[in-house]
Every structure is written in structure tokens, then in C-alpha cells.
Amino acid sequence: MTLISLPGQHTVELAERAGSHEFVLTVSCADQIGIVFAISEFLSARGFNIREHQQFDDNGSGRVHVRTAFYTQRPQLLDALRSDFQQVADRFGMWFSLHDTKPARLLLMVSKSGHCLNDLIFRWRTGALNAEIALVVSNHEDLRPMAEAAGIPYLHLPVTPDTKAAAEARLLELISEHRIDLVVLARYMQILSDGLASELSGRAINIHHSFLPGFKGAKPYHQAHARGVKMIGATAHYVTADLDEGPIIEQEVIRVDHTHDPRALSQVGQSAESQALSRAVQWHCENRVLLDGHSTIVFR
């Protein structure tokens, strides 16, 4: 297929979208005739322009997953739009979500390692994330200067076995008070309780090195060096009650060799963690991730 750009076409498109109201519809249901037509007909009848459409037909499960981004110049009530689309969803037995594209509000949780926090702050300040970092919460004071230098409120919330329940209750209060859409565990070295993990289902992302379960415990990079590991990786996933086993959103892998000592391996690992986490957060905030049981569909 050959795409032809007319003179001034890009300028016209930008002018059309200036001041527009943008939305993202995601759908999952059993594959059947008429799904795409029904979505297109629904949007067309209401004067929407489709900006991006992606779908994945899962032949193994017989299900179809769809992401459609669209916009209009006319003001729209999101709740009314959801209510109207429910009729289409009922006809096809769809699970669906419909969101506007306003920036998601993030609460970042950290401990002492600042590489993921620093990367997310940089991407936020440069506009690479469709998100607003509302608050940083930590069980240590170490990263306060980094957050506050960026103008982000920083809350020290210590956690001990005796205070864990109270700390998690306070965290839920903060999520409500700050209208948080997504919690990001940016190298937060505390295990969330099963109750909190369930409460945050689909709304919390964690990052960890991909040596698990092979190299557990302290100094995983020393263990990796001793075994002559040739690849360093990181996994970003949704938080679940099963520790580090939630649905995977993104993974990053970087090749290494015998010249990398444990310190160099750790630096490579930090880079992999930062990249995987930032992409996972960005895709979630752009409504590009659909949960599919224990897995995910990611429309990049």
C-alpha cells in the first residue's frame, strides 16, 4: 500500500485536532461477524473521527481484542458515551472500557534506589508520559531531594511488621485523596499484603530484575556474575497477590559478557528496569494494555 501525503495535509490534521475531545475505546469479546462495523457505525453516527484502530484476533481462545482512539470537536459527556455504547456491548457480549485522554495521575512508590524514579521524572518533565506525577511515597528518606527538586510532593511512610497494616491503610487514603489512577512501584522494596494487592488490581505496576526465580535473595548480580550470565533483563507487570507473578506488560533484555563485573551488571540491570517500567507505565496511561486472564494484550 502506498500512502500519499497531500501538501498541507499534516497542518490540516493538526488544526482539526486542536481543541478536540479525544477518547480511547478498548473491547474484548468472542470473535464474531460485525464487531468492527458496529464500533465504526457507533462512532460515525456521533460525528467522531477515528485516529487509530488496532485489533488482535486470538485464534487460540476465539476472542478478539480492539483498541480504537477517536476524537471530535464537540463537547462530550464521558458517562453518557459509556451508557450509549453499552447497547453495542450487550449485543456482542463485550467487555469494554472507554476513557478520555486526560493525563493519568500517578503515585510512585520507592525505597532507596532512584534509577526508576529519576527516569520517570525525566520522561514526565519532557512530556513523554501521558501522566501527572502527583505524589512520591517512600519507606525511606533517601530520595526526597530527587522528588522535591522536580517539585513533586514526597511523603515518608515507614513500614515495619507492627505498622504495615496502618501504613497500607494510609496509602489507600492517599490514593483516594489525590485521585490516583495508577500506583507505580518504582523499586519499592516492600511486599504488599494480599488485601492491598487485590484492592489495587489492574491499577498498580511493579518492576523487578528477571533473574527470578533463579537467583533469589541478596546480591543477585553477584550470583549472576558467578554463573557467567550472558543476558540481563527486567520485567514490568501488574501487581497481584502472587508475588512477582502478575500479568506481564513489558520486558527488556540486554546482552552482557565476561567483561561485566557485578557492578557493571547492576548498572545494565538498572537501565533495563528503567526502560521496561517507563514503557509499561506509558502504555497503561495511553490505555494500550488489556488484561486477558493472567496475560496482557499490548497495542503499541
C-alpha positions as CSV (number, residue, x, y, z in Angstrom):
1,M,0.0,0.0,0.0
2,T,1.3,3.5,-0.9
3,L,0.3,6.4,1.3
4,I,0.1,9.8,-0.4
5,S,0.5,12.9,1.7
6,L,-1.1,16.0,0.1
7,P,0.5,19.4,0.6
8,G,-0.5,20.9,3.9
9,Q,-2.3,17.6,5.0
10,H,-0.4,17.4,8.3
11,T,-1.2,21.0,9.1
12,V,-4.9,20.4,8.4
13,E,-4.9,17.3,10.7
14,L,-3.3,19.3,13.5
15,A,-5.8,22.1,13.0
16,E,-8.7,19.6,13.2
17,R,-7.4,18.1,16.4
18,A,-6.6,21.4,18.1
19,G,-9.1,21.8,21.0
20,S,-10.6,18.4,20.2
21,H,-12.1,16.0,22.7
22,E,-10.2,12.6,22.5
23,F,-11.2,9.2,23.7
24,V,-10.0,5.6,23.7
25,L,-12.3,2.6,23.5
26,T,-11.0,-0.9,24.3
27,V,-13.0,-4.0,23.7
28,S,-12.7,-7.7,24.3
29,C,-15.2,-10.4,23.3
30,A,-15.8,-13.6,21.5
31,D,-14.9,-13.2,17.8
32,Q,-18.0,-12.8,15.6
33,I,-19.1,-11.0,12.5
34,G,-19.9,-7.3,12.7
35,I,-17.8,-6.1,15.6
36,V,-15.6,-3.6,13.8
37,F,-18.6,-2.4,11.8
38,A,-20.7,-1.9,14.9
39,I,-17.9,0.2,16.5
40,S,-17.3,2.2,13.4
41,E,-21.1,2.8,12.9
42,F,-21.5,3.9,16.6
43,L,-18.7,6.4,16.3
44,S,-19.6,7.7,12.8
45,A,-23.2,8.3,13.9
46,R,-22.0,10.6,16.6
47,G,-19.6,12.5,14.4
48,F,-16.4,11.0,15.7
49,N,-13.1,10.8,13.7
50,I,-11.1,7.6,14.2
51,R,-7.5,8.4,14.8
52,E,-6.1,4.9,15.4
53,H,-7.6,1.4,15.3
54,Q,-5.9,-1.8,16.3
55,Q,-7.2,-5.3,16.8
56,F,-5.9,-8.7,17.7
57,D,-7.8,-11.9,16.8
58,D,-6.7,-14.6,19.2
59,N,-7.2,-17.8,17.3
60,G,-6.4,-19.9,20.3
61,S,-9.1,-18.5,22.5
62,G,-11.5,-17.4,19.8
63,R,-11.6,-13.9,21.2
64,V,-11.0,-10.5,19.6
65,H,-9.4,-7.5,21.3
66,V,-9.8,-4.0,20.0
67,R,-8.4,-0.5,20.7
68,T,-9.8,2.5,18.9
69,A,-8.8,6.1,19.5
70,F,-11.1,8.8,18.2
71,Y,-11.9,12.5,18.6
72,T,-14.5,15.2,17.9
73,Q,-14.7,18.9,18.1
74,R,-18.0,18.8,20.0
75,P,-18.0,18.5,23.8
76,Q,-19.0,15.0,25.0
77,L,-20.1,13.6,28.3
78,L,-18.0,10.5,29.0
79,D,-20.6,8.8,31.2
80,A,-23.3,9.4,28.5
81,L,-21.0,7.9,25.9
82,R,-20.4,4.9,28.0
83,S,-24.1,4.4,28.6
84,D,-24.8,4.7,24.9
85,F,-22.1,2.2,24.0
86,Q,-23.5,-0.3,26.5
87,Q,-26.1,-1.3,24.0
88,V,-23.5,-2.3,21.5
89,A,-21.6,-4.1,24.2
90,D,-24.7,-6.1,25.2
91,R,-25.4,-7.1,21.7
92,F,-21.9,-8.7,21.3
93,G,-21.2,-9.7,24.9
94,M,-18.3,-7.3,25.1
95,W,-16.2,-6.3,28.0
96,F,-15.2,-2.7,27.3
97,S,-13.7,0.4,28.8
98,L,-14.0,4.0,27.5
99,H,-11.7,6.7,28.7
100,D,-10.8,10.3,27.7
101,T,-7.1,11.1,27.1
102,K,-6.5,13.4,30.0
103,P,-3.2,12.6,31.8
104,A,-3.4,9.8,34.4
105,R,-2.5,10.7,37.9
106,L,0.4,8.6,39.3
107,L,1.6,7.8,42.8
108,L,5.2,6.5,42.7
109,M,6.5,4.2,45.5
110,V,10.2,4.0,46.1
111,S,12.7,2.8,48.6
112,K,16.4,3.7,48.2
113,S,17.3,3.0,44.5
114,G,16.5,6.1,42.5
115,H,17.1,5.0,38.9
116,C,13.5,4.2,38.0
117,L,12.2,7.3,39.8
118,N,14.7,9.5,38.0
119,D,13.8,8.0,34.6
120,L,10.0,8.5,35.2
121,I,10.6,12.1,36.4
122,F,12.6,12.9,33.3
123,R,10.0,11.4,30.9
124,W,7.2,13.2,32.8
125,R,9.1,16.6,32.6
126,T,9.7,16.1,28.9
127,G,6.1,15.2,28.1
128,A,6.9,11.6,27.1
129,L,4.3,10.3,29.6
130,N,0.6,10.9,29.3
131,A,0.6,11.3,33.1
132,E,1.0,13.6,36.0
133,I,3.2,12.5,38.9
134,A,1.0,13.6,41.9
135,L,3.0,12.1,44.8
136,V,6.0,10.1,45.7
137,V,5.7,7.8,48.7
138,S,8.7,6.0,50.3
139,N,9.6,3.9,53.3
140,H,12.9,5.8,53.4
141,E,14.0,9.4,53.2
142,D,16.8,8.9,50.7
143,L,15.1,10.0,47.5
144,R,13.3,13.1,48.9
145,P,15.8,15.5,47.3
146,M,15.2,14.0,43.9
147,A,11.4,14.3,44.1
148,E,11.3,17.7,45.6
149,A,13.9,19.1,43.1
150,A,11.2,18.2,40.5
151,G,8.5,19.9,42.5
152,I,6.8,16.6,43.4
153,P,5.4,16.1,47.0
154,Y,7.3,13.4,48.9
155,L,5.8,11.5,51.8
156,H,7.8,9.4,54.2
157,L,5.7,6.4,55.2
158,P,7.8,4.0,57.3
159,V,6.9,0.3,57.3
160,T,7.6,-2.2,60.0
161,P,5.9,-5.5,60.8
162,D,3.9,-3.7,63.5
163,T,3.0,-0.7,61.3
164,K,2.4,-2.4,58.0
165,A,-1.4,-2.5,58.2
166,A,-1.6,1.1,59.3
167,A,0.8,2.2,56.5
168,E,-1.2,0.4,53.9
169,A,-4.4,1.9,55.2
170,R,-2.8,5.4,54.9
171,L,-1.7,4.6,51.4
172,L,-5.3,3.8,50.3
173,E,-6.3,7.1,51.9
174,L,-3.6,8.9,49.8
175,I,-4.8,7.2,46.6
176,S,-8.3,8.5,47.3
177,E,-7.2,12.0,48.4
178,H,-5.0,12.5,45.4
179,R,-7.4,10.9,42.9
180,I,-4.7,8.4,41.8
181,D,-5.3,6.4,38.6
182,L,-2.1,4.3,38.8
183,V,0.3,3.2,41.5
184,V,3.9,2.5,40.3
185,L,6.3,0.5,42.4
186,A,9.5,2.1,41.1
187,R,11.8,-0.2,43.0
188,Y,9.8,-0.2,46.2
189,M,11.3,-2.9,48.4
190,Q,8.3,-3.9,50.4
191,I,5.9,-6.7,49.8
192,L,2.3,-5.6,49.6
193,S,-0.3,-7.5,51.5
194,D,-2.7,-9.7,49.6
195,G,-5.6,-7.4,50.6
196,L,-3.8,-4.3,49.2
197,A,-2.7,-6.1,46.1
198,S,-6.3,-7.2,45.4
199,E,-7.6,-3.6,46.1
200,L,-5.1,-2.3,43.5
201,S,-5.8,-5.0,40.9
202,G,-5.2,-3.6,37.4
203,R,-4.1,-0.2,39.0
204,A,-0.5,-1.0,40.2
205,I,2.6,-1.8,38.2
206,N,5.8,-3.3,39.6
207,I,9.3,-3.8,38.2
208,H,11.9,-6.4,39.1
209,H,15.0,-8.0,37.6
210,S,14.4,-11.1,35.5
211,F,16.8,-13.3,37.4
212,L,13.8,-14.6,39.4
213,P,13.3,-17.3,40.4
214,G,16.8,-18.4,39.5
215,F,18.8,-16.0,41.7
216,K,16.9,-15.3,44.8
217,G,17.9,-13.3,47.9
218,A,20.7,-10.9,48.4
219,K,23.2,-9.8,45.7
220,P,21.5,-11.3,42.6
221,Y,24.1,-9.6,40.3
222,H,26.9,-11.3,42.2
223,Q,25.2,-14.6,41.7
224,A,24.7,-13.9,38.0
225,H,28.3,-12.9,37.6
226,A,29.4,-16.1,39.3
227,R,27.3,-18.2,36.9
228,G,28.5,-16.3,33.8
229,V,25.1,-14.9,32.8
230,K,25.0,-13.5,29.2
231,M,21.7,-11.6,29.4
232,I,20.4,-9.1,31.9
233,G,16.6,-8.5,31.9
234,A,13.8,-6.8,33.7
235,T,10.0,-7.4,33.9
236,A,7.2,-4.9,34.4
237,H,3.9,-6.4,35.4
238,Y,0.7,-5.7,37.2
239,V,0.7,-6.3,40.9
240,T,-1.2,-9.4,42.2
241,A,-1.3,-11.3,45.4
242,D,1.1,-13.8,43.8
243,L,4.5,-12.2,44.4
244,D,6.2,-11.1,41.1
245,E,3.8,-13.3,39.1
246,G,1.3,-10.7,37.8
247,P,0.3,-10.3,34.1
248,I,3.4,-9.1,32.3
249,I,3.2,-5.8,30.4
250,E,6.8,-5.3,29.2
251,Q,10.3,-6.9,29.4
252,E,13.7,-5.6,28.4
253,V,16.8,-7.7,27.8
254,I,20.4,-6.5,27.3
255,R,23.3,-8.7,26.3
256,V,26.4,-8.8,28.5
257,D,29.7,-10.8,28.5
258,H,32.6,-11.8,30.7
259,T,33.9,-8.2,30.9
260,H,31.0,-7.2,33.1
261,D,31.8,-7.4,36.8
262,P,28.9,-7.4,39.3
263,R,28.9,-3.6,39.5
264,A,28.6,-3.3,35.7
265,L,25.9,-5.9,35.6
266,S,24.0,-4.0,38.2
267,Q,24.2,-0.8,36.0
268,V,23.0,-2.7,33.0
269,G,20.1,-4.1,35.1
270,Q,19.1,-0.6,36.3
271,S,18.9,0.5,32.7
272,A,16.8,-2.5,31.7
273,E,14.5,-1.8,34.7
274,S,14.0,1.8,33.9
275,Q,13.2,1.2,30.2
276,A,10.8,-1.7,30.9
277,L,9.0,0.2,33.6
278,S,8.6,3.5,31.7
279,R,7.2,1.8,28.7
280,A,4.7,-0.2,30.8
281,V,3.6,3.0,32.6
282,Q,3.3,4.9,29.3
283,W,1.3,2.1,27.6
284,H,-1.0,1.8,30.6
285,C,-1.6,5.6,30.7
286,E,-2.4,5.5,27.0
287,N,-4.9,2.7,27.5
288,R,-2.9,0.3,25.3
289,V,-2.9,-2.6,27.8
290,L,-5.8,-5.0,28.0
291,L,-5.8,-7.7,30.7
292,D,-6.5,-11.1,29.4
293,G,-6.6,-13.5,32.3
294,H,-3.1,-14.0,33.5
295,S,-1.7,-12.3,30.4
296,T,-2.0,-9.0,28.6
297,I,-2.6,-7.7,25.1
298,V,-0.5,-4.6,24.4
299,F,-1.3,-2.4,21.5
300,R,1.9,-0.5,20.9
